[in-house]
Amino acid sequence: MVDREELIEKITVRIIENLKRLSEDPFQVPVGVSARHVHLAREHVELLFGRGYELTPLKALSQKDQFACAEQVDLIGPRGELKKVRILGPERKDTQIELSSGDSRALGLSPPVRTSGDVAGTPGLLMRGPGGEVMLESGVIIADRHIHMTPEDARWFGVSEKERVSVCIKGPRGGVLDNVVIRVSESARLDFHVDTDDANAFQLVQGQWVSMRKEGTI
């Protein structure tokens, strides 16, 4: 059984920490590090895992109704292969694969930096699952850096949908990340999404707080 006084103390400490952080800089956002992953359309779920197969939720993600699946697939490119790449749910209209630049080079691909869902003219690759293979003609992207937020968050930060901002990072590998896209929706939870290349370069960790600024104001 959870100790009530201990729980109250932990909550109080967290509130005080957040108030102190916001008093120092009211325009901060938490970091979400996004490793390589796959979003699948229904037809490809069935080709890779079998007719009528349903993806198995494994872990909830930061954004509402998004989850990591128990299922994984292998990705095969012109020059290499990445094994056991995680699938994220729920299913989507179009299959999309999000890789880092390092992943792309390992596979022998040169995908563009795109916002999720914008896959026109992108390269494809071979996906292999336990029930079959899919030769994807397009759908591979390097996801742009972006911040998810609600309309209320957007008003607080003074930004709008698709606006580009900068993020300032402190620490021994600190610096500034530009061209960060704002993505606003009612169901969003405040989160700054970067891939593993950016996270490693700036020594960012999941849940770390960083400062958002309008481009040109730093």
C-alpha positions in Angstrom: 0.0 0.0 0.0 1.2 3.5 -0.9 2.1 5.6 2.2 -0.2 8.7 2.0 2.3 11.1 3.7 5.2 9.9 1.5 3.1 10.4 -1.6 2.0 13.9 -0.6 5.7 14.8 0.1 6.8 13.6 -3.3 4.0 15.5 -5.0 4.9 18.7 -3.0 8.6 18.4 -4.0 7.6 18.0 -7.6 5.4 21.1 -7.5 8.1 23.2 -5.8 10.7 22.0 -8.4 8.3 23.0 -11.3 7.5 26.4 -9.8 11.2 27.1 -9.4 11.9 26.0 -12.9 9.1 28.1 -14.4 10.1 31.2 -12.3 13.6 31.0 -13.9 12.3 30.5 -17.4 8.5 30.3 -18.2 9.0 29.1 -21.7 10.4 25.6 -21.2 9.3 22.3 -22.8 10.2 18.7 -21.9 12.2 16.5 -24.2 11.0 13.3 -25.8 13.7 11.3 -27.6 12.3 9.3 -30.5 14.2 6.3 -31.7 13.7 4.7 -35.1 10.2 3.3 -35.5 7.5 2.3 -38.0 3.8 3.3 -38.4 1.8 0.7 -40.3 -1.3 0.8 -42.5 -3.8 -2.0 -42.0 -2.9 -3.7 -45.3 0.8 -3.9 -44.2 -0.1 -5.2 -40.7 -1.7 -8.2 -42.4 1.0 -8.7 -44.9 3.7 -8.7 -42.2 1.9 -10.5 -39.4 -1.1 -12.4 -41.0 -4.7 -11.8 -42.0 -6.8 -10.2 -39.3 -3.8 -9.6 -37.0 -4.1 -6.8 -34.4 -1.2 -4.9 -33.0 -0.4 -5.5 -29.3 -0.1 -2.3 -27.2 3.1 -2.6 -25.0 3.6 0.9 -23.5 1.8 4.2 -23.6 3.7 7.1 -25.2 3.6 10.8 -24.3 0.9 11.7 -26.9 -2.6 10.7 -26.2 -3.7 7.3 -27.6 -0.2 6.7 -29.0 1.6 3.5 -27.9 4.6 1.3 -28.6 3.7 -2.1 -29.8 5.1 -5.5 -28.9 5.6 -6.2 -32.6 8.9 -5.4 -34.4 10.0 -5.7 -38.0 13.3 -5.9 -39.9 14.2 -3.1 -42.3 16.3 -3.9 -45.4 17.9 -1.2 -47.5 20.3 -1.2 -50.5 23.4 -1.5 -48.3 22.3 -2.8 -44.9 19.7 -4.0 -42.5 18.1 -2.9 -39.2 16.6 -5.7 -37.1 13.8 -5.5 -34.6 12.6 -2.0 -35.3 9.6 -1.1 -33.0 6.1 -0.5 -34.4 4.1 2.3 -33.0 0.3 2.3 -32.9 -2.4 2.9 -33.6 -2.6 2.0 -37.3 -2.4 4.8 -39.8 -3.8 5.5 -43.3 -0.3 5.3 -44.8 2.8 3.4 -43.7 5.7 5.6 -42.6 9.2 4.8 -41.3 11.0 7.3 -39.2 14.8 7.0 -39.1 17.8 9.1 -38.0 20.4 10.2 -40.4 22.7 7.6 -39.0 20.1 4.8 -39.5 19.6 6.0 -43.1 23.3 5.8 -44.0 23.5 2.3 -42.5 20.7 1.2 -44.8 22.1 3.1 -47.9 19.2 5.6 -48.1 18.9 9.4 -48.3 15.4 10.3 -47.0 14.4 13.9 -46.7 13.6 15.7 -43.5 9.8 15.8 -43.4 6.8 16.4 -41.0 5.0 13.2 -40.1 2.5 12.3 -42.8 4.3 14.0 -45.7 5.8 11.0 -47.5 5.3 12.0 -51.2 8.5 11.4 -53.1 10.3 9.7 -50.3 12.4 6.5 -50.7 11.1 3.0 -49.7 12.7 -0.2 -48.5 11.9 -3.8 -47.7 10.1 -4.7 -44.5 10.2 -8.2 -43.1 7.9 -9.6 -40.5 7.1 -13.0 -39.1 4.3 -13.5 -41.6 5.7 -12.0 -44.8 7.5 -9.1 -46.5 6.4 -5.8 -47.9 8.4 -3.8 -50.5 7.5 -0.3 -49.6 7.9 2.1 -52.6 7.9 5.3 -50.4 7.4 6.3 -46.8 10.9 6.6 -45.3 11.6 10.0 -43.7 13.9 11.7 -41.2 11.3 13.4 -38.9 11.7 17.1 -38.4 12.3 18.4 -34.9 8.9 19.4 -33.5 7.0 20.5 -30.4 3.6 19.1 -29.7 1.3 21.5 -27.8 -2.4 22.3 -27.1 -4.0 25.6 -28.3 -3.7 26.9 -24.7 0.1 26.1 -24.8 0.4 27.9 -28.1 -1.2 31.0 -26.7 1.2 30.8 -23.7 4.2 30.5 -25.9 2.9 33.0 -28.4 3.3 30.6 -31.4 1.0 29.0 -34.0 0.7 25.8 -36.0 3.6 25.1 -38.3 5.6 28.1 -37.0 9.3 27.4 -36.7 11.1 28.2 -33.4 14.5 27.5 -31.8 15.3 25.5 -28.7 18.1 26.4 -26.4 20.0 23.6 -24.5 22.2 24.1 -21.5 25.0 21.8 -20.4 28.5 20.7 -21.5 27.2 19.9 -25.0 24.7 22.7 -25.0 23.7 24.8 -28.0 20.7 25.8 -30.2 18.5 23.7 -32.3 16.7 25.7 -35.1 13.9 24.8 -37.5 11.7 23.3 -34.8 8.1 23.0 -36.0 5.2 23.8 -33.8 2.3 21.2 -34.0 -0.9 22.2 -32.3 -3.8 19.9 -31.5 -6.5 19.7 -28.7 -5.3 16.3 -27.7 -1.5 17.1 -27.6 0.7 16.9 -24.6 3.6 19.4 -24.4 6.6 17.6 -25.7 9.7 18.5 -27.8 10.5 15.5 -30.1 14.0 14.9 -31.4 15.6 11.8 -32.9 18.6 10.0 -31.4 21.1 11.8 -33.6 20.1 15.2 -32.1 19.8 13.7 -28.6 23.2 12.2 -28.7 24.8 15.4 -30.1 23.5 17.6 -27.3 23.4 14.9 -24.6 19.6 15.2 -24.2 17.7 12.8 -22.1 14.0 11.9 -21.9 12.1 14.3 -19.7 14.8 17.0 -19.6 13.6 20.6 -19.8 14.8 22.9 -22.5 14.0 26.5 -23.4 11.9 27.5 -26.5 12.5 30.8 -28.2 11.2 32.6 -31.3 13.8 32.3 -34.1 15.9 35.5 -34.3 15.4 36.4 -30.6 18.3 34.4 -29.1 
